[in-house]
Amino acid sequence: MKYLLVYLVIINALTCLLMLVDKIKAIKQWWRIPEKVLLGCCAIGGSLGGMIGMKLFRHKTLHAKFAIGIPVMLALHVVLLVLLVIRF
């Protein structure tokens, strides 16, 4: 369980950082981080970081994939984490 928590902290921090980097690149009109990378990081456990990055940096908030997809992933991750805690 300890390793899972370490993983979740790292993946969420990374996902939030990726949102910030993509926002900066969007402002400067540079090459962007692909949406599938951002959503993929959210899917593998970084949904909380993605949600925080979206709200904090006001990034991707109008895209349905992000505005709906990330909260759904976060809800699923919370349910899975609760089930893991209850089971172990």
C-alpha positions as CSV (number, residue, x, y, z in Angstrom):
1,M,0.0,0.0,0.0
2,K,2.9,2.3,0.7
3,Y,4.2,2.0,-2.8
4,L,0.8,2.7,-4.2
5,L,0.6,6.0,-2.3
6,V,4.1,6.9,-3.5
7,Y,3.1,6.1,-7.1
8,L,-0.1,8.2,-6.8
9,V,1.8,11.2,-5.4
10,I,4.3,11.0,-8.2
11,I,1.9,10.5,-11.1
12,N,-0.4,13.2,-9.9
13,A,2.4,15.7,-9.5
14,L,3.7,14.8,-13.0
15,T,0.2,15.2,-14.5
16,C,-0.3,18.6,-12.9
17,L,3.1,19.6,-14.1
18,L,2.3,18.5,-17.6
19,M,-0.9,20.6,-17.6
20,L,1.2,23.6,-16.6
21,V,3.8,22.9,-19.3
22,D,1.1,22.5,-21.9
23,K,-0.5,25.7,-20.9
24,I,2.8,27.6,-21.2
25,K,3.4,26.1,-24.6
26,A,-0.1,27.0,-25.7
27,I,0.4,30.6,-24.7
28,K,3.8,30.8,-26.5
29,Q,2.3,28.9,-29.5
30,W,5.0,26.2,-29.3
31,W,4.7,22.5,-29.9
32,R,2.1,21.1,-27.5
33,I,1.8,18.0,-25.4
34,P,-0.6,15.6,-27.2
35,E,-4.0,15.3,-25.6
36,K,-3.6,11.5,-25.5
37,V,-0.6,11.9,-23.2
38,L,-2.4,14.2,-20.8
39,L,-5.5,11.9,-20.7
40,G,-3.2,8.8,-20.5
41,C,-1.5,10.2,-17.4
42,C,-4.9,10.9,-15.9
43,A,-6.1,7.4,-16.7
44,I,-3.1,5.7,-15.1
45,G,-3.8,7.4,-11.7
46,G,-3.1,11.0,-12.3
47,S,-6.7,12.2,-12.5
48,L,-6.5,14.3,-9.3
49,G,-3.4,16.0,-10.6
50,G,-5.1,16.6,-13.9
51,M,-8.1,18.0,-12.3
52,I,-6.0,20.3,-10.1
53,G,-4.0,21.4,-13.2
54,M,-7.1,22.1,-15.2
55,K,-8.6,24.3,-12.5
56,L,-5.4,25.9,-11.2
57,F,-4.1,26.8,-14.7
58,R,-7.5,27.2,-16.4
59,H,-6.3,24.8,-19.0
60,K,-8.5,22.4,-21.2
61,T,-11.6,23.3,-19.2
62,L,-13.7,23.8,-22.2
63,H,-12.8,20.5,-23.9
64,A,-15.4,17.9,-23.2
65,K,-12.8,15.1,-23.2
66,F,-11.2,16.8,-20.2
67,A,-14.2,18.6,-18.5
68,I,-16.1,15.3,-18.4
69,G,-13.4,12.6,-18.8
70,I,-11.1,13.6,-16.0
71,P,-13.8,13.9,-13.3
72,V,-15.2,10.5,-14.3
73,M,-11.7,9.0,-14.1
74,L,-11.2,10.7,-10.7
75,A,-14.5,9.2,-9.4
76,L,-13.4,5.7,-10.6
77,H,-10.0,6.1,-9.0
78,V,-11.5,7.1,-5.7
79,V,-13.9,4.1,-5.8
80,L,-11.0,1.8,-6.6
81,L,-8.8,3.2,-3.8
82,V,-11.6,2.9,-1.3
83,L,-12.2,-0.7,-2.3
84,L,-8.5,-1.4,-1.9
85,V,-8.4,0.2,1.5
86,I,-11.4,-1.8,2.6
87,R,-10.0,-5.0,1.3
88,F,-6.6,-4.7,2.7
